[in-house]
Amino acid sequence: MAEDRLTLQYQPIVRAADRRPLAVEALLRWRRPDEEGDALGDLLSAAEHSPVIFALETWAMGVCFQDAASWQQGPRAGLRVNLNLSAREFRRADLLPRLERALERARLDPRQVTLEITETSAIHSPADAVRLIGRLQGLGLQLWLDDFGTGHSSLAWLSWFPIAGLKIPGSFATRVTSDERCDTIVAAVVDMAHRLGLRVAAEGVENEEQLSCLVRHGCDELQGFLLGQPAAAPDLPSRLLRERA
């Protein structure tokens, strides 16, 4: 951070029915002097266990909202941005005012922002989490449950939390065509989510066979290298711009 080597890249999230870009997910990258941007990987996991994570997420929040505000004119207008919140960030008492300040500074409509949280974020105090999610939604922010089924999973979360959708992790999405049990789980999760009025996105789509299977199961949104590689805000793929024009 002191050497200004952090950057954000954005990966397209498309509508399953027609591959039209709906949103992008902000991904933190480390800009090395001799290489292109690398994912932070284990470094980010380590940061989540130290106070550094708060500085990282404050920085990411500001950059992400400024970038999103900059593309609300022209062919990228209306493009949502998805921002991940760590479990520790989600439990901070000052999260709401910090989000409000960042949105105000960027002059960004909160309805253009989706916050992704994990099941781990709310496990310590579900009642507090429900109240916080309600207040965040009161600002106009959407909340999605990320990596559903890989953490401290409880179907109770889906009945308690007023979320807008959930994301099926790549560890499931990439195996839908090779693992019958995995395929059955994905189909059941999508059906259950839709019956609860939730949207479903699948991450990690790498080939057309996986895409066809996920579309057949009824996924609403899809994300993965097949559909778009992460790119810096000024370099979002020209295909993405054309399809939103």
DAJO-V389853 format. One record per pair of residues at least 12 apart in sequence whose C-alpha atoms are under 7 Angstrom apart, sorted by the first residue. I is the first residue (numbers start at 1). J is the second residue. Records with the same first field share a line. If there is no record, write none. Layout:
I->J  J
This chain:
5->30  31  32
6->29  30  31
7->28  29  30  31
8->26  27  28  29  232
9->26  27  28  29  230  231  232  233
10->24  25  26  27  230  231  232  233
11->24  25  26  228  229  230  231
12->24  25  223  228
13->221  222  223
14->221  222  223
15->220  221  222
16->215  219  220  221  222
20->243
21->240  244
22->79  80
23->79  80  81
24->80  81  82
25->81  82  83
26->64  81  82  83
28->40
54->89
61->102
62->102
65->103  106  108
66->106
67->233
68->81
69->106  107  108
75->241  244  245
76->241  244
78->112
79->112
80->112  113
81->112  113  114
82->113  114  115  116
83->114  115  116
84->115  116  117
85->115  116  117
86->117
87->120  121
90->121
96->136
110->139  140  141
111->140  141
113->141  142
114->141  142  143  144
115->142  143  144
116->143  144  145  146
117->144  145  146
118->145  146  147
119->145  151  152  153
120->151  152
130->160  161
133->162
142->164
143->163  164
144->163  164  165  166
145->165  166  167
146->166  167
147->167  168  169
148->166  167  168  169
164->198  199
165->198  199  200
166->199  200  201
167->200  201  202  203
168->201  202  203
169->202  203  204
170->202  203  204
173->202  203  204  205
174->204  205  206  210
176->210
177->210
187->217
190->217  218  219
199->220
200->219  220  221
201->219  220  221  222
202->219  221  222  223
203->222  223  224
204->223  224
205->223  224  225  226
206->224  225  226
207->226
